[in-house]
Amino acid sequence: MEPFWTIRALQACRKKAQPPFQGCPVHREIPGNPGISCMTGQERSEEKSECVSLSPMRETVPALPERVCVFGTGDLGRSLGLRLLQAGYSVVFGSRRTHSSSRLPHGAQVLGHAAAAQSAHLIFIAVQREHYDFLVPLANQLKGKVLVDLSNNLRKNQYPEANAEYLQSLVPGAEVVKGFNTLSAWSLQNGPSDANRQVYICGESVEAKQVVIAVASKLGLSALDRGFLSVARELEDFPLQLFPQWRLPLRIAIGLSAAFFFYLLIRYVIYAYVTQGDDISFRIMVSLANQVCPIVSLIMLSLCYLPGVLASILQLYRGTKYRRFPNWLDHWMLCRKQLGLLSLGFAFLHVLYTLIIPIRYSVMFWVTEHTVSLIRENRTTMFDTTTAWHDDSYLSLGILGFGLYVLLGITSLPSVSNVLSWREFSFIQSKLGHLTLLLCTAHTYLYGWNRFLSASTYKWYTPPGYMLCLVLPSVVLLLKLLLITPCVDRTITRIRQGWERGADQRNPKDSQPLIP
Protein backbone atom coordinates (compact mmCIF):
# COMPACT_ATOMS: atom_id res chain seq x y z
CA MET A 1 0.00 0.00 0.00
CA GLU A 2 1.20 3.52 -0.79
CA PRO A 3 2.14 5.68 2.20
CA PHE A 4 -0.52 8.05 3.41
CA TRP A 5 1.45 11.20 2.61
CA THR A 6 1.98 9.98 -0.99
CA ILE A 7 -1.74 9.49 -1.48
CA ARG A 8 -2.54 12.97 -0.13
CA ALA A 9 0.09 14.56 -2.36
CA LEU A 10 -1.17 12.82 -5.49
CA GLN A 11 -4.72 13.83 -4.64
CA ALA A 12 -3.66 17.46 -4.32
CA CYS A 13 -1.90 17.32 -7.67
CA ARG A 14 -4.90 15.59 -9.28
CA LYS A 15 -7.25 18.37 -8.20
CA LYS A 16 -5.10 21.00 -9.86
CA ALA A 17 -4.67 19.02 -13.14
CA GLN A 18 -7.33 18.38 -15.76
CA PRO A 19 -9.21 15.11 -15.18
CA PRO A 20 -7.96 12.29 -17.42
CA PHE A 21 -10.07 10.93 -20.31
CA GLN A 22 -11.89 7.80 -19.50
CA GLY A 23 -10.32 4.80 -21.11
CA CYS A 24 -7.09 6.57 -22.00
CA PRO A 25 -4.38 3.91 -22.11
CA VAL A 26 -1.85 6.26 -20.64
CA HIS A 27 -3.83 7.08 -17.49
CA ARG A 28 -3.99 4.02 -15.38
CA GLU A 29 -5.25 3.64 -11.88
CA ILE A 30 -2.66 2.74 -9.28
CA PRO A 31 -3.35 -0.76 -8.07
CA GLY A 32 -4.86 -0.85 -4.65
CA ASN A 33 -5.74 2.86 -4.81
CA PRO A 34 -8.73 3.37 -7.06
CA GLY A 35 -9.38 6.88 -8.19
CA ILE A 36 -5.72 7.86 -8.27
CA SER A 37 -4.24 7.91 -11.77
CA CYS A 38 -0.76 8.41 -13.04
CA MET A 39 0.12 11.06 -15.62
CA THR A 40 2.36 11.15 -18.64
CA GLY A 41 5.83 12.62 -18.48
CA GLN A 42 4.72 15.77 -20.27
CA GLU A 43 1.83 16.33 -17.85
CA ARG A 44 4.12 15.60 -14.97
CA SER A 45 6.54 18.30 -16.13
CA GLU A 46 3.69 20.79 -16.57
CA GLU A 47 2.42 20.16 -13.08
CA LYS A 48 5.86 20.22 -11.48
CA SER A 49 5.53 23.83 -10.46
CA GLU A 50 2.22 23.16 -8.71
CA CYS A 51 3.13 19.93 -6.93
CA VAL A 52 5.39 19.98 -3.90
CA SER A 53 8.17 17.45 -3.89
CA LEU A 54 8.06 15.30 -0.79
CA SER A 55 11.22 13.38 -1.44
CA PRO A 56 13.61 13.27 1.53
CA MET A 57 15.97 16.26 1.69
CA ARG A 58 19.62 15.69 1.07
CA GLU A 59 21.51 15.44 4.31
CA THR A 60 23.61 18.55 4.97
CA VAL A 61 26.96 18.51 6.66
CA PRO A 62 26.75 20.40 10.00
CA ALA A 63 28.77 23.61 10.08
CA LEU A 64 31.86 23.61 12.18
CA PRO A 65 31.70 25.74 15.36
CA GLU A 66 33.36 29.13 15.25
CA ARG A 67 36.89 29.06 16.63
CA VAL A 68 38.00 31.46 19.36
CA CYS A 69 41.48 31.81 20.82
CA VAL A 70 42.35 32.55 24.43
CA PHE A 71 45.86 33.68 25.42
CA GLY A 72 46.37 32.80 29.07
CA THR A 73 45.71 29.62 31.03
CA GLY A 74 45.10 31.15 34.45
CA ASP A 75 41.84 31.13 36.39
CA LEU A 76 40.22 33.81 34.24
CA GLY A 77 41.39 32.28 30.95
CA ARG A 78 40.22 28.78 31.89
CA SER A 79 36.84 30.04 33.10
CA LEU A 80 36.31 32.06 29.94
CA GLY A 81 37.31 29.09 27.79
CA LEU A 82 34.83 26.88 29.62
CA ARG A 83 31.97 29.34 29.03
CA LEU A 84 32.91 29.63 25.37
CA LEU A 85 32.86 25.86 25.00
CA GLN A 86 29.47 25.68 26.68
CA ALA A 87 28.18 28.33 24.26
CA GLY A 88 29.19 26.22 21.25
CA TYR A 89 32.52 27.76 20.30
CA SER A 90 35.67 25.86 19.41
CA VAL A 91 38.34 27.10 21.83
CA VAL A 92 42.08 27.16 21.26
CA PHE A 93 44.37 28.13 24.11
CA GLY A 94 47.66 29.80 23.37
CA SER A 95 50.27 28.83 25.93
CA ARG A 96 54.05 28.89 26.22
CA ARG A 97 53.89 25.47 27.94
CA THR A 98 51.57 23.40 25.78
CA HIS A 99 52.43 20.09 27.46
CA SER A 100 51.84 21.21 31.06
CA SER A 101 48.35 22.70 30.64
CA SER A 102 46.41 19.82 32.19
CA ARG A 103 43.79 21.92 34.01
CA LEU A 104 42.21 23.31 30.87
CA PRO A 105 38.55 22.46 30.18
CA HIS A 106 37.82 19.26 28.31
CA GLY A 107 37.38 19.81 24.59
CA ALA A 108 39.78 22.72 24.23
CA GLN A 109 42.92 22.60 22.13
CA VAL A 110 46.30 23.87 23.31
CA LEU A 111 48.80 25.30 20.86
CA GLY A 112 51.74 27.59 20.89
CA HIS A 113 51.13 31.31 20.72
CA ALA A 114 51.98 31.62 17.03
CA ALA A 115 49.89 28.63 15.93
CA ALA A 116 46.97 29.66 18.13
CA ALA A 117 47.06 33.21 16.74
CA GLN A 118 46.78 31.92 13.19
CA SER A 119 43.89 29.58 13.98
CA ALA A 120 41.29 32.19 15.06
CA HIS A 121 40.17 35.68 14.17
CA LEU A 122 39.01 36.61 17.69
CA ILE A 123 41.62 36.39 20.45
CA PHE A 124 41.04 37.04 24.18
CA ILE A 125 44.14 38.35 25.99
CA ALA A 126 43.73 37.02 29.55
CA VAL A 127 47.22 37.88 30.79
CA GLN A 128 48.58 40.77 32.84
CA ARG A 129 50.16 43.82 31.26
CA GLU A 130 53.61 42.80 32.49
CA HIS A 131 53.54 39.79 30.16
CA TYR A 132 52.50 41.58 26.95
CA ASP A 133 56.04 41.34 25.53
CA PHE A 134 55.38 37.93 23.95
CA LEU A 135 52.89 39.59 21.58
CA VAL A 136 55.52 41.72 19.83
CA PRO A 137 57.04 38.84 17.80
CA LEU A 138 53.49 37.83 16.82
CA ALA A 139 52.69 41.17 15.17
CA ASN A 140 52.44 39.64 11.70
CA GLN A 141 50.21 36.77 12.82
CA LEU A 142 47.95 39.20 14.76
CA LYS A 143 47.53 41.67 11.93
CA GLY A 144 43.84 42.16 11.24
CA LYS A 145 42.83 40.09 14.26
CA VAL A 146 40.44 41.26 17.01
CA LEU A 147 42.20 41.32 20.39
CA VAL A 148 40.03 41.61 23.51
CA ASP A 149 41.99 42.95 26.48
CA LEU A 150 40.72 41.53 29.80
CA SER A 151 43.46 42.91 32.06
CA ASN A 152 43.04 45.05 35.19
CA ASN A 153 45.46 46.87 37.47
CA LEU A 154 46.14 46.67 41.18
CA ARG A 155 45.52 50.38 41.75
CA LYS A 156 44.37 53.45 39.87
CA ASN A 157 46.86 55.35 37.69
CA GLN A 158 49.35 52.52 37.99
CA TYR A 159 50.60 53.17 34.44
CA PRO A 160 50.72 56.35 32.33
CA GLU A 161 48.30 54.90 29.77
CA ALA A 162 45.56 52.31 29.80
CA ASN A 163 46.46 48.67 29.29
CA ALA A 164 44.39 48.47 26.13
CA GLU A 165 46.12 51.51 24.66
CA TYR A 166 49.49 50.00 25.50
CA LEU A 167 48.44 46.75 23.84
CA GLN A 168 47.38 48.65 20.72
CA SER A 169 50.80 50.31 20.55
CA LEU A 170 52.52 46.91 20.74
CA VAL A 171 50.38 45.38 18.00
CA PRO A 172 49.36 48.31 15.74
CA GLY A 173 47.98 46.04 13.02
CA ALA A 174 45.38 44.42 15.28
CA GLU A 175 41.98 45.75 16.35
CA VAL A 176 42.08 46.04 20.16
CA VAL A 177 38.84 46.04 22.12
CA LYS A 178 38.68 46.53 25.88
CA GLY A 179 36.05 44.37 27.52
CA PHE A 180 35.09 41.53 29.88
CA ASN A 181 37.43 42.99 32.54
CA THR A 182 34.55 43.54 34.99
CA LEU A 183 33.83 39.80 35.16
CA SER A 184 35.56 37.51 37.61
CA ALA A 185 36.54 33.89 37.12
CA TRP A 186 33.95 32.88 39.72
CA SER A 187 31.09 34.62 37.89
CA LEU A 188 32.14 33.00 34.59
CA GLN A 189 32.20 29.54 36.15
CA ASN A 190 28.90 29.83 38.00
CA GLY A 191 27.00 31.86 35.44
CA PRO A 192 26.38 35.61 35.57
CA SER A 193 23.78 36.95 37.95
CA ASP A 194 21.80 40.16 37.56
CA ALA A 195 24.53 42.11 39.31
CA ASN A 196 27.37 41.11 36.93
CA ARG A 197 25.51 40.35 33.71
CA GLN A 198 26.49 43.62 32.02
CA VAL A 199 29.93 44.10 30.51
CA TYR A 200 31.44 47.26 29.06
CA ILE A 201 33.51 47.44 25.89
CA CYS A 202 35.34 50.16 23.99
CA GLY A 203 37.50 50.28 20.89
CA GLU A 204 38.28 52.14 17.70
CA SER A 205 36.78 49.64 15.22
CA VAL A 206 33.01 49.35 15.04
CA GLU A 207 33.23 45.98 13.30
CA ALA A 208 35.55 44.58 15.97
CA LYS A 209 33.21 45.73 18.71
CA GLN A 210 30.26 44.10 16.96
CA VAL A 211 32.15 40.80 16.95
CA VAL A 212 32.77 41.07 20.70
CA ILE A 213 29.15 42.07 21.37
CA ALA A 214 27.93 39.01 19.45
CA VAL A 215 30.10 36.72 21.60
CA ALA A 216 28.91 38.42 24.78
CA SER A 217 25.27 37.95 23.77
CA LYS A 218 25.87 34.27 23.08
CA LEU A 219 27.39 33.92 26.56
CA GLY A 220 24.24 35.39 28.12
CA LEU A 221 25.83 38.78 28.83
CA SER A 222 24.68 42.28 27.98
CA ALA A 223 27.43 44.34 26.36
CA LEU A 224 27.38 48.14 26.48
CA ASP A 225 29.52 50.09 24.02
CA ARG A 226 31.23 52.96 25.85
CA GLY A 227 32.97 54.49 22.85
CA PHE A 228 36.55 54.70 21.68
CA LEU A 229 39.67 53.18 23.21
CA SER A 230 40.36 56.35 25.18
CA VAL A 231 37.65 55.20 27.62
CA ALA A 232 39.69 52.08 28.48
CA ARG A 233 41.22 53.70 31.58
CA GLU A 234 37.75 54.35 32.97
CA LEU A 235 36.72 50.73 32.32
CA GLU A 236 39.89 49.47 34.00
CA ASP A 237 39.06 51.54 37.09
CA PHE A 238 35.60 49.95 37.50
CA PRO A 239 36.85 46.80 39.31
CA LEU A 240 38.96 48.98 41.63
CA GLN A 241 36.00 50.93 42.96
CA LEU A 242 35.05 50.13 46.55
CA PHE A 243 31.42 51.05 47.30
CA PRO A 244 31.51 54.39 45.40
CA GLN A 245 27.86 55.24 46.16
CA TRP A 246 28.20 54.21 49.81
CA ARG A 247 31.09 56.45 50.82
CA LEU A 248 29.11 59.58 51.66
CA PRO A 249 26.28 57.70 53.48
CA LEU A 250 28.84 55.67 55.45
CA ARG A 251 30.70 58.79 56.46
CA ILE A 252 27.47 60.43 57.56
CA ALA A 253 26.45 57.33 59.54
CA ILE A 254 29.85 57.01 61.23
CA GLY A 255 30.02 60.72 61.98
CA LEU A 256 26.52 60.86 63.49
CA SER A 257 27.09 57.69 65.51
CA ALA A 258 30.36 58.94 66.96
CA ALA A 259 28.99 62.43 67.71
CA PHE A 260 25.86 61.24 69.51
CA PHE A 261 27.72 58.45 71.29
CA PHE A 262 30.13 60.86 72.96
CA TYR A 263 27.35 63.39 73.54
CA LEU A 264 25.18 60.83 75.35
CA LEU A 265 28.19 59.40 77.15
CA ILE A 266 28.82 62.80 78.71
CA ARG A 267 25.15 63.43 79.55
CA TYR A 268 24.44 60.09 81.19
CA VAL A 269 27.52 58.15 82.28
CA ILE A 270 29.95 60.95 83.06
CA TYR A 271 27.24 63.20 84.51
CA ALA A 272 26.06 60.46 86.92
CA TYR A 273 29.64 59.75 88.04
CA VAL A 274 30.55 63.43 88.57
CA THR A 275 27.36 64.64 90.26
CA GLN A 276 26.23 61.51 92.14
CA GLY A 277 29.26 59.23 92.19
CA ASP A 278 27.35 56.40 90.50
CA ASP A 279 29.20 54.07 88.18
CA ILE A 280 26.75 53.20 85.41
CA SER A 281 29.37 52.54 82.75
CA PHE A 282 27.75 49.15 82.06
CA ARG A 283 24.97 51.03 80.25
CA ILE A 284 27.36 51.87 77.46
CA MET A 285 26.94 48.46 75.80
CA VAL A 286 23.14 48.33 75.53
CA SER A 287 21.37 51.40 76.92
CA LEU A 288 23.64 53.93 75.27
CA ALA A 289 23.71 52.02 71.99
CA ASN A 290 19.92 51.74 72.06
CA GLN A 291 19.73 55.51 72.19
CA VAL A 292 22.29 56.16 69.47
CA CYS A 293 20.75 53.76 66.92
CA PRO A 294 17.22 55.30 66.75
CA ILE A 295 18.65 58.83 66.73
CA VAL A 296 20.95 58.10 63.78
CA SER A 297 18.20 56.15 62.02
CA LEU A 298 15.70 58.99 62.20
CA ILE A 299 18.21 61.62 61.08
CA MET A 300 19.38 59.52 58.12
CA LEU A 301 15.78 58.85 57.10
CA SER A 302 15.22 62.60 57.12
CA LEU A 303 18.37 63.09 55.03
CA CYS A 304 16.94 60.60 52.56
CA TYR A 305 13.89 62.82 51.86
CA LEU A 306 15.37 66.27 52.44
CA PRO A 307 17.10 66.55 49.02
CA GLY A 308 13.80 65.92 47.22
CA VAL A 309 12.19 68.74 49.20
CA LEU A 310 15.12 71.05 48.46
CA ALA A 311 14.95 70.18 44.75
CA SER A 312 11.24 71.06 44.66
CA ILE A 313 11.87 74.38 46.40
CA LEU A 314 14.72 75.16 43.99
CA GLN A 315 12.55 74.42 40.95
CA LEU A 316 9.77 76.53 42.43
CA TYR A 317 12.20 79.40 42.99
CA ARG A 318 13.71 79.19 39.50
CA GLY A 319 10.40 78.61 37.77
CA THR A 320 11.88 75.99 35.45
CA LYS A 321 13.14 72.43 35.41
CA TYR A 322 15.68 72.98 32.64
CA ARG A 323 18.49 74.18 34.91
CA ARG A 324 20.81 71.72 36.56
CA PHE A 325 20.88 71.29 40.28
CA PRO A 326 24.09 72.10 42.13
CA ASN A 327 26.65 69.30 42.15
CA TRP A 328 26.29 68.73 45.88
CA LEU A 329 22.53 68.28 45.52
CA ASP A 330 22.97 65.94 42.54
CA HIS A 331 25.41 63.78 44.50
CA TRP A 332 23.12 63.84 47.52
CA MET A 333 20.10 62.69 45.52
CA LEU A 334 22.07 59.86 43.89
CA CYS A 335 22.90 58.29 47.27
CA ARG A 336 19.40 58.43 48.79
CA LYS A 337 18.98 54.68 48.42
CA GLN A 338 22.12 54.03 50.43
CA LEU A 339 21.03 56.53 53.09
CA GLY A 340 17.69 54.75 53.40
CA LEU A 341 19.23 51.28 53.68
CA LEU A 342 21.67 52.43 56.37
CA SER A 343 18.84 54.07 58.30
CA LEU A 344 16.92 50.78 58.08
CA GLY A 345 19.95 48.98 59.49
CA PHE A 346 20.09 51.29 62.50
CA ALA A 347 16.34 50.89 63.03
CA PHE A 348 16.75 47.11 62.98
CA LEU A 349 19.50 47.35 65.62
CA HIS A 350 17.19 49.52 67.73
CA VAL A 351 14.50 46.83 67.55
CA LEU A 352 16.96 44.10 68.59
CA TYR A 353 18.31 46.15 71.50
CA THR A 354 14.75 46.85 72.65
CA LEU A 355 13.78 43.17 72.56
CA ILE A 356 16.58 42.15 74.92
CA ILE A 357 15.72 44.74 77.58
CA PRO A 358 13.64 42.33 79.75
CA ILE A 359 16.45 39.74 79.96
CA ARG A 360 19.19 42.16 81.01
CA TYR A 361 20.65 41.57 84.45
CA SER A 362 20.33 45.20 85.53
CA VAL A 363 16.67 45.35 84.53
CA MET A 364 15.76 42.07 86.23
CA PHE A 365 17.63 43.15 89.37
CA TRP A 366 15.82 46.49 89.48
CA VAL A 367 12.39 44.88 88.95
CA THR A 368 13.07 42.31 91.68
CA GLU A 369 14.26 44.93 94.15
CA HIS A 370 11.30 47.17 93.43
CA THR A 371 8.84 44.30 93.93
CA VAL A 372 10.49 43.20 97.18
CA SER A 373 10.50 46.76 98.53
CA LEU A 374 6.78 47.08 97.84
CA ILE A 375 6.10 43.83 99.64
CA ARG A 376 8.18 44.83 102.65
CA GLU A 377 6.52 48.21 102.92
CA ASN A 378 3.10 46.71 102.21
CA ARG A 379 2.50 49.23 99.44
CA THR A 380 0.70 48.97 96.12
CA THR A 381 0.67 51.12 93.02
CA MET A 382 -2.45 52.28 91.22
CA PHE A 383 -3.02 51.54 87.55
CA ASP A 384 -2.62 54.69 85.46
CA THR A 385 -4.75 54.69 82.31
CA THR A 386 -2.92 57.69 80.86
CA THR A 387 0.44 55.96 81.16
CA ALA A 388 -1.00 52.83 79.59
CA TRP A 389 -2.33 54.85 76.63
CA HIS A 390 1.04 56.55 76.28
CA ASP A 391 3.03 53.31 76.32
CA ASP A 392 0.71 51.50 73.90
CA SER A 393 0.61 54.42 71.49
CA TYR A 394 4.38 54.81 71.63
CA LEU A 395 4.95 51.12 70.91
CA SER A 396 2.24 50.93 68.24
CA LEU A 397 3.65 53.85 66.26
CA GLY A 398 7.11 52.33 66.51
CA ILE A 399 5.91 48.99 65.18
CA LEU A 400 4.00 50.58 62.29
CA GLY A 401 6.95 52.79 61.41
CA PHE A 402 9.36 49.87 61.43
CA GLY A 403 6.98 47.80 59.28
CA LEU A 404 6.90 50.52 56.63
CA TYR A 405 10.65 50.88 57.05
CA VAL A 406 11.07 47.24 56.05
CA LEU A 407 8.70 47.68 53.09
CA LEU A 408 10.79 50.58 51.80
CA GLY A 409 13.93 48.50 52.09
CA ILE A 410 12.42 45.51 50.28
CA THR A 411 11.11 47.58 47.36
CA SER A 412 14.54 49.17 46.89
CA LEU A 413 16.01 45.77 45.94
CA PRO A 414 16.44 45.41 42.16
CA SER A 415 14.66 42.05 42.06
CA VAL A 416 11.55 43.69 43.59
CA SER A 417 11.68 47.14 42.01
CA ASN A 418 12.00 45.62 38.52
CA VAL A 419 8.52 44.09 38.77
CA LEU A 420 6.92 47.36 39.92
CA SER A 421 5.68 50.07 37.62
CA TRP A 422 7.07 53.55 38.05
CA ARG A 423 3.85 54.75 39.66
CA GLU A 424 3.89 51.87 42.16
CA PHE A 425 7.55 52.39 42.98
CA SER A 426 7.06 56.16 43.36
CA PHE A 427 4.03 55.66 45.58
CA ILE A 428 5.90 53.34 47.93
CA GLN A 429 9.15 55.27 48.06
CA SER A 430 7.60 58.76 48.22
CA LYS A 431 4.15 58.59 49.75
CA LEU A 432 4.76 55.67 52.11
CA GLY A 433 8.27 56.96 52.76
CA HIS A 434 7.01 60.27 54.10
CA LEU A 435 4.39 58.37 56.09
CA THR A 436 7.21 56.29 57.60
CA LEU A 437 9.05 59.46 58.53
CA LEU A 438 5.87 60.84 60.12
CA LEU A 439 5.24 57.69 62.18
CA CYS A 440 8.84 57.48 63.39
CA THR A 441 8.85 61.18 64.30
CA ALA A 442 5.58 60.78 66.21
CA HIS A 443 7.09 57.71 67.91
CA THR A 444 9.99 59.86 69.13
CA TYR A 445 7.69 62.66 70.28
CA LEU A 446 5.70 60.18 72.37
CA TYR A 447 8.96 58.88 73.81
CA GLY A 448 9.68 62.36 75.15
CA TRP A 449 6.05 62.82 76.27
CA ASN A 450 6.00 65.29 79.19
CA ARG A 451 9.75 65.37 79.71
CA PHE A 452 10.26 68.23 77.27
CA LEU A 453 9.35 70.77 79.97
CA SER A 454 11.07 69.01 82.87
CA ALA A 455 14.17 70.79 84.18
CA SER A 456 15.81 67.50 85.20
CA THR A 457 15.87 66.45 81.54
CA TYR A 458 18.42 69.13 80.65
CA LYS A 459 21.53 67.79 82.35
CA TRP A 460 24.31 70.35 82.40
CA TYR A 461 21.89 72.56 80.45
CA THR A 462 22.04 70.29 77.42
CA PRO A 463 18.97 68.82 75.68
CA PRO A 464 18.63 65.04 75.42
CA GLY A 465 19.58 63.32 72.21
CA TYR A 466 16.04 62.52 71.10
CA MET A 467 15.20 66.24 71.17
CA LEU A 468 18.10 67.03 68.89
CA CYS A 469 17.16 64.32 66.41
CA LEU A 470 13.60 65.69 66.13
CA VAL A 471 14.73 68.98 64.60
CA LEU A 472 15.56 67.74 61.10
CA PRO A 473 12.56 65.40 60.55
CA SER A 474 10.19 68.08 61.85
CA VAL A 475 11.61 70.59 59.35
CA VAL A 476 11.33 68.07 56.49
CA LEU A 477 7.71 67.26 57.34
CA LEU A 478 6.74 70.93 57.61
CA LEU A 479 8.35 71.75 54.26
CA LYS A 480 6.66 68.75 52.66
CA LEU A 481 3.33 69.88 54.10
CA LEU A 482 3.79 73.28 52.44
CA LEU A 483 4.74 71.69 49.12
CA ILE A 484 1.64 69.46 48.96
CA THR A 485 -0.78 72.35 49.45
CA PRO A 486 -2.94 72.65 46.30
CA CYS A 487 -1.60 75.99 45.03
CA VAL A 488 2.07 75.08 45.47
CA ASP A 489 1.67 71.49 44.25
CA ARG A 490 -0.13 72.68 41.11
CA THR A 491 2.73 75.06 40.26
CA ILE A 492 5.40 72.41 40.82
CA THR A 493 3.47 69.94 38.65
CA ARG A 494 3.29 72.47 35.81
CA ILE A 495 7.02 73.17 36.09
CA ARG A 496 7.86 69.45 35.93
CA GLN A 497 5.64 69.14 32.85
CA GLY A 498 7.74 71.74 31.02
CA TRP A 499 6.13 75.07 31.96
CA GLU A 500 8.54 77.95 32.59
CA ARG A 501 7.82 81.14 34.46
CA GLY A 502 8.03 84.14 32.14
CA ALA A 503 8.20 82.04 28.96
CA ASP A 504 4.95 83.53 27.62
CA GLN A 505 6.29 87.08 27.99
CA ARG A 506 9.60 86.23 26.31
CA ASN A 507 8.03 84.31 23.40
CA PRO A 508 4.45 85.47 22.77
CA LYS A 509 4.14 83.21 19.73
CA ASP A 510 4.83 80.12 21.82
CA SER A 511 1.72 80.77 23.92
CA GLN A 512 -0.59 80.76 20.89
CA PRO A 513 -2.45 77.49 20.31
CA LEU A 514 -1.29 75.32 17.43
CA ILE A 515 -4.90 74.87 16.22
CA PRO A 516 -6.92 78.15 16.16
Secondary structure, 3 states (H helix, E strand, C coil): CCCHHHHHHHHHHHHHCCCCCCCCCCCCEECCEEEEECCCHHHHHHCCCCCCCCCCCCCCCCCCCCEEEEECCCHHHHHHHHHHHHCCCEEEEECCCCCCCCCCCCCCEEECHHHHHHHCCEEEECCCHHHHHHHHHHCCCCCCCEEEECCCCCCCCCCCCCHHHHHHHHCCCCEEEECCCCCCHHHHHHCCCHHHCEEEEEECCHHHHHHHHHHHHHCCCEEEECCCHHHHHHHHHHHHCCCHHHHHHHHHHHHHHHHHHHHHHHHHHHHHHHHCCCCCHHHHCCHHHHHHHHHHHHHHHHHHHHHHHHHHHHHHHHCCCCCCCCHHHHHHHHCHHHHHHHHHHHHHHHHHHHHCHHHCHHHHHHHHHHHHHHHHHCCCCCCCHHHHHHHHHHHHHHHHHHHHHHHHHHHCCHHHHCCCCHHHHHHHHHHHHHHHHHHHHHHHHHHHHHHHHCHHHCHHHCCCHHHHHCHHHHHHHHHHHHHCCHHHHHHHHHHHCCCCCCHHHHCHHHHCCCCC
